[in-house]
């Protein structure tokens, strides 16, 4: 045995608030062993307070947050650990910053109609992101470009079905079937 390290995988589950990013990313993490992180937990207190007040962040407020996320993935890559990150990553420019972390980042875009997402947000409890920011998020959202590595799934499916479809479409090994980068 040469002691070579298994290649790492870095997946960003993206989409607007209420698309199910955290639920799907956690489900993938549980089945594959990819290290999970919630991008919302990397926001500064000031950013959280602003969003809680219904005021969207501007790009200047997002850049340090995105660089911290890229750094977290790069640090895990250096440790030989694969990751899955729940992060809105709405614009190509934001995804470009995330790609500055580890050598390869893949995206899983959870997509749904405004009506479906608005209904989900109206029933969500305990999250600082108000439903009033959905329209600004949808206006900001830029679809994955053909040169971006990623998969798009419609959120009309149940979370467990989305997790299974994501694992299959991304070709992620299940725990116990191969080294999952842990």
C-alpha positions in Angstrom: 0.0 0.0 0.0 1.4 3.4 -1.0 -0.5 5.4 1.5 -2.0 7.5 -1.3 -5.0 9.6 -0.1 -8.4 9.0 -1.7 -9.5 12.0 -3.8 -11.9 14.3 -2.0 -15.3 15.5 -3.2 -16.8 18.9 -2.4 -20.5 19.4 -3.1 -22.5 22.6 -2.6 -26.2 22.2 -2.3 -27.6 25.5 -3.6 -30.8 27.3 -4.1 -33.1 29.9 -2.6 -34.1 29.8 1.0 -36.8 27.2 1.6 -35.6 24.9 -1.2 -34.5 22.2 1.3 -30.7 22.7 1.0 -30.0 21.8 4.7 -32.4 18.8 4.8 -31.0 17.3 1.6 -27.3 18.1 2.4 -27.7 16.5 5.8 -29.3 13.4 4.3 -26.5 13.0 1.8 -23.9 13.5 4.6 -25.6 10.7 6.7 -25.5 8.2 3.8 -22.1 9.1 2.3 -20.0 10.3 5.2 -19.3 13.7 3.5 -18.6 16.3 6.2 -21.6 18.6 6.5 -21.6 22.4 7.1 -24.5 24.9 7.1 -23.3 28.1 5.3 -25.8 30.2 7.4 -23.6 29.4 10.5 -20.7 31.2 8.8 -22.6 34.6 8.6 -21.6 37.4 10.8 -24.0 38.5 13.5 -24.5 41.8 11.6 -25.5 39.9 8.4 -27.9 37.7 10.3 -29.5 40.8 12.0 -29.9 42.5 8.6 -31.5 39.5 7.0 -33.8 38.9 10.0 -34.9 42.6 9.5 -35.9 41.6 5.9 -33.0 43.5 4.3 -31.1 41.5 1.6 -27.3 41.5 1.9 -25.2 43.2 -0.8 -22.2 41.6 -2.5 -19.7 43.5 -0.3 -21.3 41.8 2.8 -21.3 38.4 1.1 -17.6 38.3 -0.1 -16.0 37.6 3.3 -18.7 35.0 4.0 -18.1 33.2 0.7 -14.3 33.3 1.2 -14.7 31.8 4.7 -16.8 28.9 3.1 -14.2 28.4 0.4 -11.5 28.3 3.1 -13.5 25.8 5.2 -13.7 23.4 2.1 -10.0 24.0 1.3 -9.0 23.1 4.8 -11.1 19.9 4.7 -9.6 19.1 1.4 -6.1 19.5 2.9 -7.1 17.0 5.6 -8.4 14.5 3.0 -12.0 15.0 4.0 -14.9 15.3 1.5 -17.6 17.9 2.2 -21.2 18.9 1.6 -22.2 22.5 2.2 -25.7 23.9 2.3 -25.3 27.3 0.7 -27.5 29.5 -1.4 -24.7 30.2 -4.0 -27.2 32.1 -6.1 -24.8 33.9 -8.5 -22.1 32.6 -10.7 -19.7 35.0 -9.1 -20.5 33.5 -5.7 -19.9 30.0 -7.0 -16.6 31.2 -8.5 -15.5 32.3 -5.0 -16.5 28.9 -3.6 -14.5 27.2 -6.4 -11.4 29.1 -5.1 -11.3 26.7 -2.1 -10.7 23.1 -3.0 -9.5 22.1 -6.5 -13.0 20.9 -7.6 -16.4 21.9 -6.4 -19.7 20.4 -7.7 -23.1 21.9 -7.3 -26.5 20.4 -6.6 -29.2 23.0 -7.4 -32.5 22.4 -5.7 -35.1 24.2 -7.8 -38.8 24.9 -7.2 -41.5 27.2 -8.2 -42.0 30.5 -6.3 -45.4 29.2 -5.1 -44.0 26.0 -3.6 -41.0 27.7 -2.0 -43.2 30.5 -0.6 -45.6 27.9 0.9 -42.6 26.1 2.6 -41.2 29.4 4.0 -44.6 30.3 5.4 -44.6 27.0 7.4 -40.9 27.2 8.5 -40.3 28.0 12.2 -37.1 29.3 13.8 -35.2 30.5 10.8 -34.0 34.1 10.5 -34.6 34.3 6.7 -38.1 35.9 6.2 -40.3 34.8 3.3 -40.2 38.5 2.2 -36.7 38.0 0.9 -37.7 35.2 -1.5 -38.4 37.5 -4.4 -34.9 39.2 -4.1 -33.3 35.7 -3.9 -35.2 34.5 -7.0 -34.2 37.7 -8.9 -30.5 37.2 -7.9 -30.5 33.5 -8.8 -28.3 32.6 -11.8 -28.8 29.1 -13.2 -25.7 26.8 -13.4 -23.8 27.5 -16.6 -22.9 24.6 -18.9 -19.3 24.8 -17.8 -20.2 24.4 -14.1 -20.1 20.9 -12.7 -23.5 20.2 -11.2 -26.9 18.7 -11.2 -30.4 20.3 -11.0 -33.2 18.6 -9.1 -36.8 19.7 -8.8 -37.9 20.0 -5.1 -41.4 18.6 -5.8 -40.0 15.2 -4.8 -39.9 14.2 -1.1 -36.6 14.9 0.7 -35.6 11.2 0.9 -36.1 10.9 -2.9 -34.0 14.0 -3.5 -31.2 12.6 -1.4 -31.3 9.3 -3.3 -31.4 11.1 -6.7 -28.6 13.4 -5.7 -26.4 10.5 -4.6 -27.1 8.7 -7.8 -26.7 11.7 -10.2 -23.5 12.8 -8.5 -22.1 9.3 -8.3 -21.4 9.5 -4.6 -20.4 6.2 -2.8 -22.5 5.2 0.1 -20.9 4.6 3.5 -19.4 1.1 3.6 -19.2 0.8 -0.2 -16.0 2.9 -0.7 -13.9 5.4 1.2 -16.1 8.4 1.5 -13.3 10.9 2.2 -13.5 10.7 6.0 
